[in-house]
Amino acid sequence: MFTDLLFALRARGLPIGAGEWLVFLDGLQRGLASDVDALYRFGRSVLCRSEADYDAFDLAFTDTFGGAAVSPEVAAALAAWLEAAAAFNPDAPPPPELDPEKLWEEFLKRLAEQKGRHSGGNHWIGTGGTSPFGHSGRNPNGMRVGGAPRGGGGRGGAVQLAEERRWANYRDDRVLDVRDLEVALRMLRAFRRDGPVELDLDETIRKTCENAGDVELIERPARKNQVHLVLMMDAGGSMAPHAEKVERLFSAASRMRVFKSFKAYYFHNCVYDRIYTDMEQLRRVSTAQVIDGLGPRHRVFMVGDASMAPYELFQSYGWLGREGVPGVDWLRRIARRSPGSAWLNPDPEQYWQHPTVAAIGRIFPMFPLTVAGLRSAVRAVRVPRARPHVA
Amino acid sequence: MGFDRFHGTATYIADPDLLSSVNAAIALGRPLLVKGEPGTGKTRLAHAVAQALGYPLLGWHVKSTTKAQEGLYTYDVVQRLNDSRFGDHDVSDIRRYIKLGVLGRAFTAKEPTVVLIDEIDKADVEFPNDLLRELDEMAFSIHELDETVTARHRPVTIITSNAEKELPDAFLRRCIFHYIAFPDRERMTEIVRVHLPAVDQVLLDAAMDRFFAIRKVGGIRKAPSTSELVDWLTVLVKAGLDPERVRREDPFLGLLLKQEQDQAALGTQRRRG
């Protein structure tokens, strides 16, 4: 029945790996969860990695153990399991240090044996035994287990707490403040030692002492951040409701000073042959020039709702487009020139059905403008090979 | 010894969620990562756990310049050179110049210890990654001596973070995680009573009302936390202020809101409402 919890957690987006799940099962075996409340608390402390995960955990826990119609048998099964777990000797010595590779192998083996979500899903968890996995077979159909801890006398406190979703405010798919955005952007940094040569004082002292006092100067190139950050923001009319969000992203990016350079540009609805360097759209530069200036170390975030009249995107006489290149081609040029680019959309994802949004989504990977969205976008634009050695 | 080894202490009030996480970390021998708003007692938790278990506490207060190596051991090569030139010590014994750091001392201690790694997010982004193996296997090697130090007792490890930096996934996977929620009114009353047992209930109510109201004011950048409330109440008691005046005027506001803009934001709110 705990496998159901695993699937529910993964369905809610918690990236639980074999390691954590085995720790969880191991803890259950050793009686760390003797009732539903303890199960909830223990599970949360092992399976969540951040307070942002708590809400998803609550939801998954409710999905699994908080069903509206809880059959008494299910409640009894859970109670029996928990009692057996509680009877397990808690004074047992800590588990032997298992080789992680072996655990992983074992996990894969069990996973292969398991035919599907509901058949033999709890093959590797049970009430007793000494194997690190155990088995019970108590629950061959992978049933849903109710929240009543013992005797079916009402719902467990933990389930109730989970259902209250006290942690909803800590989710990271909300738009949070500038600092959170900064933390997310910081992941873009890629350091490399190729700045001007500097004296490595610690190493010099060490070497000199090892030479019994003969001074040996050790030099190394300074650590420098290689990443240039470019923001291109839609300042068109439909963006007015999102002005505050975009403003926050802008201040986070401009405040950081960790990038080799930071440039912000503005456009109206879509990018055409001119792009603006101020929000009032008075000072313009040639888009072609800006694109020429982009290199492999530039990370470009396009910010906009991507919703416009189709002709604004596709036809060559787009807004002020005198050169006759449709907006969509300008976007393609940016994406081609700078593979490390992504689109941040301040509209919630359910509004992304618009045709121009879909079209732009095929050019740039698109993410919602939330802290979690920005984080995913950062991950997407960090080209994997661009993880240089950090000395 | 059973599972529930930590129940809080007379001066440290912990909610059941936190107790469960602490006990899970102890039972599984894994580090406990504690996050939470400043002033929710993250650091004090380590002290309380050490006190409750009767283990010595080894604190490692991380700064932006702290290196992972310092927690294991340092080799004082300068001292050795100095001794070889001017001292009368035998410098052939490198062991004399190896100084164990906090983890090193915890691993070699004869009795179990509590290790506090305080504010791990202050250090460089790579810092947690550099400690993965040491925290996992509870062992490290001293290259100068060609020796491996293995923990006699897995220390109860408590790591605090203010979320200034993201911690790497590989590190998070190895930790028991707990987020200390800001105490609700009831628990806050309990906490305040620990610090100020004799405080007048009417004054306490007034101060609590204002405290929680101020925390809700929009646009405040640094909301007051437990320690600020306790300081404020201490001063209110000392000054012998009338609870009604506390409600009306927010006296000694500087103890609660330490930024000028925040005081201004509160002022704006008060004038409006």
Interface residues (C-beta under 8 A of the other chain):
Chain A: G17 G19 E20 V23 D26 G27 R30 G31 L32 D37 A38 R41 F42 R44 S45 V46 C48 R49 S50 E51 Y54 P90 D91 P94 E97 R166 Y170 V183 A184 R186 M187 I205 R206 T208 C209 E210 A212 G213 V390
Chain B: M1 G2 F3 P16 D17 S20 S21 N23 A24 A25 A27 L28 G29 R30 K35 V77 V78 R80 L81 S84 R85 V125 E126 E137 R154 A163 E164 K165 E166 D169 L172 R173 R174 C175 I176 F177 H178 Y179 A181
